[in-house]
C-alpha cells in the first residue's frame, strides 16, 4: 500500500518526515498545499489552494487525497502545522493519531511526551495510521525531484477557510537568527539582570552566535520573547549550545535538545541541565564567560 506524507516547501522538518515515511513502504506520495516542493517522492500532489495557511483547507486537501489513494500511513512533520492539520484529519476520519513519533514497529509506536522528558511506548489501533515525526529524531532526506507531479483542486467549504493566517509579523532582530544559528549562547536566571547579558552578547559576538535565553528571563523582562529557547519559545538545533546559568527545566530542554553538543556553565553541580550536557563547567558564569571571551581574543591575537 502507498504512504502519504504532508510537506511544506523548503522545510527541514518536512524532509525529516519524508525520510521517516520512505521507510514505511511505497509508493511514496507527497502532498504540498498551494505550491510545489522539492521532494524525491514517486508522486508529488499539489493542492491548488489560494491564500495563506488555513488548517481546515489543508485538512480537507489531505482527507480528499486519502480517499483517492487509501494509504496505509499518513505522515507529517511534528511541527505546529503538522500536528494541527493531522489532528483535524483524525477528527474528520474518526481515526487514531500519534503525534511526535520517533519509531514505528507495526502497530507499536515510540513517541516523545512531556516536552521531551520521556518516551512513551504505545499501540495504534486502526486500519490507517496517522502520525507526525518528532523533530530531529531522524536525519532529513535530501531534497530532490518527484518522479511525477499531479495537481488537484480540493472541494472547500466556507468553514474550511474560517480560520486562516492573514498576516505575518517578522520579528525585528539583529545579528544571527536564533533558529538558524550554528552556535547559540543562552542565559538564564543565573545571569542576574538584563545588564548581565552584556557578557553573553560579547561571547556570542566572538563566536558569530545567536543569543538565547530561558523562559524565566523573558518573564522578568530582561530579554524579548523572540530570544526564548524552549517548548513555548524557539526550538533550536545548533552545532553548539552554550547554556549559562540555566537550571534546565523540562520545557527548556525541549527547545535545545536538537543541539549536536551542549555546554553547560552553572554554579550548581546538581542542576538538571547537566544530565543533558555533553560538557559542563561548574562555577560562576560571571567569571567563566568573560574568561572564555578573553581566551578567544588572545587566540585570535586581538
C-alpha positions, 0 to 999 in steps of 0.5 A: 500500500502507498504512504502519504506524507504532508510537506511544506516547501523548503522545510527541514522538518518536512524532509525529516518526515519524508525520510521517516515515511520512505521507510514505511513502504511505497509508493511514496506520495507527497502532498504540498498545499498551494505550491510545489516542493522539492521532494524525491517522492514517486508522486508529488500532489499539489493542492491548488489552494489560494491564500495563506495557511488555513488548517481546515483547507489543508485538512480537507486537501489531505482527507480528499487525497486519502480517499483517492489513494487509501494509504496505509500511513499518513505522515507529517512533520511534528511541527505546529502545522503538522500536528494541527492539520493531522489532528483535524484529519483524525477528527474528520476520519474518526481515526487514531493519531500519534503525534511526535513519533520517533519509531514505528514497529507495526502497530507499536509506536515510540513517541516523545511526551512531556516536552521531551522528558520521556518516551512513551511506548504505545499501540495504534489501533486502526486500519490507517495510521496517522502520525507526525515525526518528532523533530530531529529524531531522524536525519532529513532526506535530501531534497530532490525531484518527484518522479511525477507531479499531479495537481488537484483542486480540493472541494472547500467549504466556507468553514474550511477557510474560517480560520486562516493566517492573514498576516505575518509579523517578522520579528525585528532582530539583529545579528544571527537568527536564533533558529538558524544559528550554528552556535547559540549562547543562552542565559538564564536566571543565573545571569542576574539582570538584563545588564548581565547579558552584556557578557553573553552578547560579547561571547556570542559576538566572538563566536558569530552566535545567536543569543538565547535565553530561558523562559524565566528571563523573558518573564522578568523582562530582561530579554524579548520573547523572540530570544526564548529557547524552549517548548513555548519559545524557539526550538533550536538545533545548533552545532553548539549550545552554550547554556549559562546559568540555566537550571534546565527545566523540562520545557527548556530542554525541549527547545535545545535538545536538537543541539549536536553538543551542549555546554553547560556553565552553572554554579550548581553541580546538581542542576538538571541541565547537566544530565543533558550536557555533553560538557559542563563547567561548574562555577560562576558564569560571571567569571567563566564567560568573560574568561572564555571571551578573553581566551578567544581574543588572545587566540585570535591575537586581538 
